Amino acid sequence: MANKIINFLKFLLFLVLLIAVWNYKLVLYGVQQLNGQLKIVCKSVPVAEVINDPDVKPETKEKLVLIEEIRRFAMDSLGLTNSDNYTTFYDQKEKPLMWVVTGCKPYSLEAKKWKFPFVGEVSYKGFFKEHRAKKEELLVKQQGYETDIYSPSAWSTLGYFTDPILSNILKRGSGRIAELIIHELTHATIYLESSVDFNENFATFIGELGALKFLEFKYGIESQEVIKYQNFLEDEELYSSYMMVSSKKLDSLYKSFTPSYSVKAKATLKYKLIAEIMLGIDKLNLHSPQRYRHDFKKSPLPNNTDFMAFLRYRKEQEKFKIVFEDIYHSNLKAFIADIVVKSKNEETLPF
């Protein structure tokens, strides 16, 4: 309780600084976000209570016990920050809780940026009310950007609050649950201001590798849980390589446009290339092709926000892998610890 009070006071200080430095619109946004987050925090219940509740399904209890094991592994074996995150549970009743708006230039892989105190510039903006997200999306479109709205499975409050387990997380398999929890705990351990691509790519790298190590620790290297998750990681690596090449092709196309190109000509060439990229996914030798395949009958072609989302989470993975293996000799705990120290001391990172 004392920690919650301290964190709440920190957030009040944050709001005071907003009032002093920023305009009322940003203050209003901060208040709305605080209100939305507090509602979730206040309605969350300790995991122990859920586990001891005779009316809760056994499979739910099993997943909650699993998450506690993941937490302990992340802190003890990976060295992530010891906190009370994911010790409480929030039942979201199968409904989304947050809507995130992103934007990107129509003929450039340049993301729309929002600037906030403490976290700096970020390429997304979250809302706890869908209508507010749609209003923001309209404003971004009026500024000349393509847009997208999505609902995240989880998010980190970066230590301001105790992040709860959201009920929809429990729909995932053990590997994907471990990946998500470790990803978000990584954000709570290290988060660099105005460095969204680094933050998300680093959390993705640690989340996936940490999840694999947890599964090996809990179930054994040759277990079905490990094999299933390894297949998923192989798919992600193959798909990532393809999308990296595809993003470069798209970027090259945009850079080839001159003032003589009409809007119609640019749109046609863009549409054709993106369609070819989506069709090319079917040629990849994936374990689970249906996860990545684009349904042309049910879904419109992705726009630049989709490619930017991919780059935001995955473009630095190969670079991290090389540094992790060559400099840190595949010691994940040492890798995390050194990067955290370097970031706190504002030293140059080895990437």
N, C-alpha and C positions, 0 to 999 in steps of 0.2 A: 504493500500500500504506500509506503514511504517513497519508493522509487516512482510510482505512478504520480504522486503529488509533485515530486521534483520535476519529472518530465512535463507535467502539465504547466508548472511554473515557467519552465524553459520555453514552452510554446507560447505562453502569454507574453514573455519577453520578446519572442519572435514577432508577435503581432504588434507590440509597441514599436519595435524597430520599423515594421512595415509602415505604420502610421507616420513615423517621423521621416521616412525616406521616400516612400512610394505614394502613388495616388490612391484615391478611394476605391477604384476598381480592383486593384490588387489586394487592398485590405479586405474588401468584400469577398473576394475569391478565397483569401486565407481563412476568413471566418467560416465560410461555407465548407471548406475542406476540414477544418477543425471540428465543426459540428458533425459532419459525416463520419469522421474517424472515431470521434468520441462515442457516437451511437453504437458503433461496432464493438469498441473496447468495453463499454459499460454493459452490453448485452452478452458478452462472452463469459463462459463459465470455466472453472478449472477442469483440466482434462481428467483429473482424479475423480471428480464428481460424475462425469459422463461415464467413465469406466465402471464405477460402482452403481450406476443406475440400472436396475433390473429390466427396465423397459427398452434399453438401447440394444440394437441388434449386435450379435456376437462379432460379425464381420467389421462393424464400425469400431468396436473396442479393439479388435486385432490391429486395425490400421492406426489407431491412436497409440497403441503400445509400440508399434513399428516406428512411428514418428519420434517418440521419446528415445528409442534406440538410435535413430538417425541423429538426433540432437546431440546425444552424448558422444557419438562417434565423431561428429563434426567438431566438437569442442576438444575432446581428449586426443583424437588421432590426427586431426587436421589442424588444430590450433586456432580455429575460428573463435571469435569473441564469445565468452561465456555470458549468456543473458537469459532472461525469462521468456524469450520469444518462443512461440509454439508450445507453451504450457497451458494455454487456454483454448477454448473451442467456440466457434460461432456457427450456428446453423443458418445458412443463407436461403433455405427453403427452395433450392433449385433455381434461384434467381440471381442474375448478375448484380454485383455491388458497385462496380465502378465502370465508367466509360472513358476511354482514353482517345484523345484526338491527336492525329498526326497530319502533317502537311508536307508537300514537296513541290518544287517547281515542275511545271509540265514538260519542259524540254531540257532539264538538267537534274542530275542527282544531287540536288541541294535541298536539304531539309529546312522546313520552317522551324525557327527557334523561339522559345519563350525564356525570359530571364527572371529568376527569383533569387531573393537573398539566401545566402548559405550554400545552396546547391548550384548557383550560377545558371548558365545557359543549358537548357534541355530541349530535346527535339520531340517532346510530347507533353500533353497537358491533361490531367485527370479530373474527373468530376464524379460526384456521388449521385447526381441526378441526370438522367438521360436527356431531358429537355435542355439542360444547360450545356451539355456536350454538343447537342445538335445546333444550338445557338452559336457556340464557339466555332463549330465546323463551318457554318454559313459565313461568319466573319472571315475565316481563313480563305474560303473560296473567293470571297469578294476581294481579297488581297492578291488573287491570281494564282493560288496554289491548288494542286490536286489534294484530296483529303481522304482520310479513312477514320472510322471509329471502331474500336474493339474493346472487349471486356477482358482484362487480365485475370489469370487464375489466382494470382497473389501479388503482393507488393510489399516492399520494405518501407517502414517509417523511419529508418536510419537511426533508431534508438530513442526517438521521441516518445514512442508508446511500446507496449508489449504486443507484438504482432501475434494475432490468434491463428489457429488452424481454421481455415475456411472449409465448410463441409464438402464443397465440390471437389476439393483436392483429393478426398478419399476415393473418388471414382477411378483414380489412376492406379496403375500397377506399381509394385514395390520400387522398381528402378526409377520410374518417372516421379514418384513421390520423393524419393531420396534426392534426385536431381533438383527438384524445385525447392525443397527445404534448404539444401546446401547452397543453392544459388542465392536465395534471399538472405541467408546467414552471412554469405560473403559480402553482400551489400552492407550489412550491419557492421562488418569488420573493417572494410575499406571502401570509401566512396570519395572520389576526387571531384572537386568543384569544376563545373563546365567541361567535364570529360565523359559524356554519356557513352560514346563508343568504347572507350577503355573500360568503364564501369560494367557495362553489359557484356562485353566480350570476355572480360576477366571472370565475371560471375558465371558465365556460360561454361568456360573452360574448367573452372574449379567445380562447378555443379555436376558436370558430366563425369569428370575423372573421379571426383569424390564419391559420386553415387556408385560407380563401378567398384571402387575399393571397399565401400560399405557392403555391397552385395557379396563380394568375395569373402569378406570378413564374417558375415552372418551366415551365408548359405554354402560357401565353398566355391573354389574356382571352377569346378566342372558342373555346378548346379544348373538347373533349368532357368532359374532367375538370372544368373549371370549370362548364360548363353542368349537368352531372350534380349537382355539389355545390350549385349555386345552387338547383336544383329541390328538393333536400333541405332547404335552409335556408328556402325558401318554404313547404314543408310544415310545418316546425317552427314557423314564425311563425304560420301559420294555425291549426294544432293548439293552439299555446300560447294564442292569443287565445281560442279556444273553451274550453279548459280553465280559463283564468282566470275567465271568466264562470261556468262550471259550478261551480268551487270556491266562488265567492261565493254562488251559489244554495244550495249544500250548507251553507255556513256560516250563511246566513240561516235555513234550515230548522231547524238545530240550535238557533239562538238563539230560535226561536219556540216551542220546547218548554217547557211549564210543568210544575210538579210533578203536575198532574192527568193528564198523559199516561202511559199504561201503557207498560211496556217493549215489549210487543207492538205497540202503536200506533206508537211511535217507530221500531221496527225495520221495520215495514211501509212507513211513509212514506220512510224512508231507502232501503230496497231499491228502491222504485218510482222515486225520483229518480235514483239511480245507474244503474238500468237505462235510463231515458230519456236520461241523459247518454251512455252507451255507444252506444245506438242512434243518437243524433244525430251521432256521428262519421261515419257512412255518408253523411251529407248534405254533408260538407265536400268542396270541389273540390280534392282532393289529387292530386299527381303519382303517388304510390305509396300508394294507400288501404289496401292489404293490410298495410302496416307498422303502421298505427294501429288497424285494425278489430278489434273485440272478438269473439272466437269464443264465443258463448253455449253451444255444445254441448260444447266442450272445456275451457273455463276458467270458474271461478266469477267472480262480479262482484268488481271491486276493492273494497277497503275503504279506510278513511281514510288508511292508510299510503301507498297509491298516490298519493292526492291531495297528501299532504304531501311525497312524493318529488318530484313535479312542481314544487310551489312552491319547494322547497329549491334547485332548479337553474334555475328559469326566471321566478320572479315579478318579479324586478328588471330583466329584460332591456330593457324599454321605457325605464325610467328611465336605465339606463346608456347606451342609444342616444342619448337626448336630450342628456345631458351630453357624450358623446363628440363629437357633431356640433356642438353650440352653443358649448361652451367650448373644446374642443380641436381644432375644425375638422377632424374626421375624421383627425387625425394619431395613429395607434395607438401608435407608439413614445413620443411625448410624453405621451399619455394614461397609459400604463402607468408611465412614469418618474415622473410627478407624483403618481400615486396611491401608488406605493411610497414616495416621499419623505414624503408627508403621513402615511402610516400609521406609518412609522418615527419620525417626530417627534410622533406622537399629535395631529396636527392634524385639524380637522373635514374629513371627506371631502365632496365636492360632490354628494352624492346625497340 
